[in-house]
Amino acid sequence: NKLGLLKKKQDKSYFIEKNYDGVEVSIHKKDKLVKIFYDEIDFTSKFSSRLYDNIVNLANADFVLDTIFVPQKGSISGKETALLFFEDKLDKLDSYYFFVFDCPYYGRSLEQLELEERKKVIHSLDFNDFIVESGSVKVTSIEDTKKAIELFEQSKDSNGAIIRKSDSFYFLENESEDSFVELYSIPLTEVDIIEKKD
């Protein structure tokens, strides 16, 4: 059970984040230059000038944003639609959103800042119709953790929840195994959050 990776101390806090049905896309802004990357490929030209304006107006500083791209085309949405769009199998989307879940650069590298500090930077952005803050809840107890997971499990366009320690850094190579856990849509009865043994 993948949830067995999550070991929780009462003196630790976590962010429970909605696991959106989409694909990870990175948005880069330097001065007035904007780039949008999926799978390390530049797809900026596939998006409108209106999106460009919305990205530039997010903040005066240069930045790199990690987002989940969730598009809609007719009755299909999410990851399936995103892949068709990037593979040039869809000419036009009905709508789309970029949900910002992390920020490794904002005027300077933030990779050595804890997640909670990076969340404050994200929260300061001037969000708009296309680019919005990813849904997340900070929790410090097992009861609140289960409630937050259940909330995101039941929400629209959700693939479950992601759990990240509030003091985790951007790169997890040197982090403990409980710094990041991804939970897909599964019955809440399977959620096994246990105390960490010292």
Solvent accessible surface area in square Angstrom, and as a share of the most:
residue,aa,sasa,rsa
1,N,132,0.68
2,K,107,0.45
3,L,3,0.01
4,G,28,0.27
5,L,70,0.35
6,L,1,0.00
7,K,55,0.23
8,K,1,0.00
9,K,59,0.25
10,Q,104,0.46
11,D,119,0.62
12,K,67,0.28
13,S,22,0.14
14,Y,2,0.01
15,F,19,0.08
16,I,0,0.00
17,E,4,0.02
18,K,27,0.11
19,N,12,0.06
20,Y,17,0.06
21,D,39,0.20
22,G,13,0.12
23,V,10,0.05
24,E,115,0.51
25,V,3,0.02
26,S,25,0.16
27,I,0,0.00
28,H,63,0.28
29,K,11,0.05
30,K,130,0.55
31,D,100,0.52
32,K,138,0.59
33,L,107,0.53
34,V,8,0.05
35,K,72,0.31
36,I,3,0.01
37,F,54,0.23
38,Y,44,0.17
39,D,104,0.54
40,E,167,0.75
41,I,97,0.49
42,D,63,0.33
43,F,31,0.13
44,T,38,0.22
45,S,112,0.72
46,K,60,0.25
47,F,23,0.10
48,S,62,0.40
49,S,88,0.57
50,R,138,0.50
51,L,1,0.00
52,Y,79,0.30
53,D,73,0.38
54,N,26,0.13
55,I,0,0.00
56,V,17,0.10
57,N,99,0.51
58,L,3,0.02
59,A,17,0.13
60,N,157,0.81
61,A,29,0.23
62,D,34,0.17
63,F,1,0.00
64,V,29,0.17
65,L,0,0.00
66,D,22,0.11
67,T,0,0.00
68,I,23,0.12
69,F,0,0.00
70,V,10,0.06
71,P,1,0.01
72,Q,59,0.26
73,K,63,0.27
74,G,51,0.49
75,S,115,0.74
76,I,58,0.30
77,S,34,0.22
78,G,0,0.00
79,K,103,0.44
80,E,104,0.47
81,T,0,0.00
82,A,0,0.00
83,L,55,0.27
84,L,49,0.25
85,F,8,0.03
86,F,12,0.05
87,E,95,0.42
88,D,106,0.55
89,K,134,0.57
90,L,28,0.14
91,D,144,0.75
92,K,151,0.64
93,L,19,0.09
94,D,93,0.48
95,S,49,0.31
96,Y,29,0.11
97,Y,99,0.38
98,F,0,0.00
99,F,32,0.13
100,V,1,0.01
101,F,37,0.15
102,D,2,0.01
103,C,0,0.00
104,P,11,0.07
105,Y,81,0.31
106,Y,62,0.23
107,G,47,0.45
108,R,142,0.52
109,S,61,0.39
110,L,4,0.02
111,E,54,0.24
112,Q,140,0.62
113,L,49,0.24
114,E,72,0.32
115,L,0,0.00
116,E,51,0.23
117,E,71,0.32
118,R,1,0.00
119,K,19,0.08
120,K,119,0.50
121,V,29,0.16
122,I,2,0.01
123,H,133,0.59
124,S,78,0.51
125,L,11,0.05
126,D,94,0.49
127,F,52,0.22
128,N,34,0.18
129,D,100,0.52
130,F,31,0.13
131,I,0,0.00
132,V,39,0.23
133,E,59,0.26
134,S,7,0.05
135,G,25,0.24
136,S,40,0.26
137,V,57,0.33
138,K,91,0.39
139,V,3,0.02
140,T,73,0.42
141,S,27,0.17
142,I,31,0.15
143,E,114,0.51
144,D,62,0.32
145,T,1,0.01
146,K,80,0.34
147,K,138,0.58
148,A,6,0.05
149,I,1,0.00
150,E,72,0.32
151,L,102,0.51
152,F,15,0.06
153,E,38,0.17
154,Q,142,0.63
155,S,40,0.26
156,K,162,0.69
157,D,49,0.25
158,S,22,0.14
159,N,52,0.27
160,G,0,0.00
161,A,0,0.00
162,I,29,0.14
163,I,1,0.00
164,R,20,0.07
165,K,20,0.08
166,S,9,0.06
167,D,47,0.24
168,S,2,0.01
169,F,79,0.33
170,Y,53,0.20
171,F,109,0.45
172,L,68,0.34
173,E,136,0.61
174,N,153,0.78
175,E,41,0.19
176,S,49,0.32
177,E,103,0.46
178,D,6,0.03
179,S,2,0.01
180,F,77,0.32
181,V,1,0.00
182,E,39,0.17
183,L,4,0.02
184,Y,114,0.43
185,S,68,0.44
186,I,54,0.27
187,P,79,0.50
188,L,57,0.28
189,T,131,0.76
190,E,83,0.37
191,V,15,0.09
192,D,66,0.34
193,I,16,0.08
194,I,71,0.36
195,E,74,0.33
196,K,76,0.32
197,K,170,0.72
198,D,164,0.85
